[in-house]
Amino acid sequence: MTLPFHNQSDNIRYREELRAKSRKLSEANEEMARIRDLLRHQEKLASIGLLAAGVTQEIRKPIAFIRDSLRLLEDSFTEIVQSARKCLDTYRQQDGDTSNQSLSEGHLGEEAVKIETALKEVNKLFSQSFEEIERVHQILADLTCYSKNDESVRETMNIHECLDAALRIVHSELKYQVKVRKAYGELPEIRCYPRAITQAFVNLFINSAQAIPDRGELIITTQSENGHVVVLIKDDGTGIPESLQHRVFDPFFTTKEAGQGSGLGLCIVEETIQKHGGTITFTSIVGRGTEFRIELPIENQKSNP
């Protein structure tokens, strides 16, 4: 094949350009394949989300039944104990032989102690059961709210509510390896889209948990500063290499292994905060952890995130 060039240098330049274009085309094809895989992964997550919303509604019914049944059981048990106490008191008051009565009272005293001990244990179990059921009920309520497509609904609320809801949602992700410390300050209420803000915090908490290899700590600090609500989320995980920090908020960028992240979590966080008229920045040191700083304006005039 004869190339249409007058000299060898043009020929070499043409071949180099051709190879460069070939490399770019190959890289573009690889990127397209990766994006297709990520989109399929997102579709699966969306399907799981829809399924979870339906399952959540189904679980709420038996949970409510168990809670109501426990309350009835607690009332019935209390009545039984009160009746038993009355029987013991009545038996003590009966006339009879002094020696036998003394013996009976001693025996009854032991039985009374057993009853009181059992009552305390049962009451403790009732209390713990109610606490756990209320926790499950609250998680289901948070998930129901989280799964609703209500980003167009703007509300006035304290950002602490969004933080606490996000913590309840990711509780199972954090409980075995991350100790959460909250240092909440006094905050004014702001106008926001609760579901979107909660999702942003969920993404940040999961990101922090995945950055902690064994056991670590997550510190959440809030304060009001210069007309803004400030939220600091700090972990003591592996940190982000300086060479990669400029790409943290890029779509599809992730340092996680395949299948463990879509690379969209922090991108969504940044988009959400910016649409609320706020900013998100971070500092990170390899081996020492990362701290995200979110600032949301108290007087938010944006109306269409």
Beta strands, then each sheet from edge to edge (+ up, - down):
strand 1: 155-157
strand 2: 178-183
strand 3: 190-192
strand 4: 216-225
strand 5: 228-235
strand 6: 279-285
strand 7: 289-297
sheet 1: 1+ 3-
sheet 2: 2+ 4+ 5- 7+ 6-
end
